[in-house]
Amino acid sequence: MGLRRRLIETCFAGQKDPFSRIVLRTGTAVSPNGVVTAPKGTFLIMNYYGNAVDKDVYINTDVSTAWTIIHNETA
């Protein structure tokens, strides 16, 4: 198995097009950890204008409610 295929299997649970699973979270400035459930490899974009979390991007890492921030717009 090539490196590209292993990365897709590991990070995106085999989803060949990782951008097919994107959640746009609006109306709250709360982190998705422990709140939002999604399949492993799903991206979540915070869309909460006027707050430090706006445009932050997370990826689901364990097929439940554990998210890892991969882009902090204010950092």
N, C-alpha and C positions, 0 to 999 in steps of 0.2 A: 504494500500500500504506500503510495507516494505521500510526501509531506503535506501537499495541498489537501488530499483526501482525509488524512488524519486530522488536520486542523478543522475541516468541516465536520467530521464525525464528533470530535471532542467539544468544540465550542458551540456548534449549531445543531447538535443532535441529528446530523445527517441531512439537514435542510440545505439543498444545493444552492438556493438563492436566499442568503441570510436576510436580505432586505424585503422579503415577502412577509415577514412578521415584525411589524412595527406598531407599538402602542403609543398614541399621542395622549398624554395626560394633561387635562385642562381643569381649571377650577380649584386647584389645591396646590399649596406650596410644600406639602408634606412628602418626604422621601417615600418611594414605593416599597421599601423594605418592610416585610411583614404585612403588607396591605394588598398589593396587587399580585395576582397569580397569573402565570403565563408559562408556556413551554420553554424549555432550555433553549438559549440562543436567541430569544426574542429581545428586540431593542425597545426601549422606552424613552421617549423624548418628553421632557417636562415643557409644557407650554403654559406658563403662568407669568404673564407680563407684570412688570413692576416689582419683581422679587429676585433675589439672588439665585434662585434655582432655575430661572427661565433659561431654556435651551440646554440644560444639562442633559447628558445622554447616559443611560444605564443599559446593561445587558443582564438578562436573567441567567444565573449560573447553576441552578440546581432543580429546575422543573417545579418550583413552588413559589415562595415569596422572597427568595434571596436575590438581591440585585447588587451589581457592582457598578459603580460610577466609572465611566470610561472617558468622559469629557465634562469638565467643569468650566462653564462659560466664564465665570468670574475669576478663575485661577490664572 
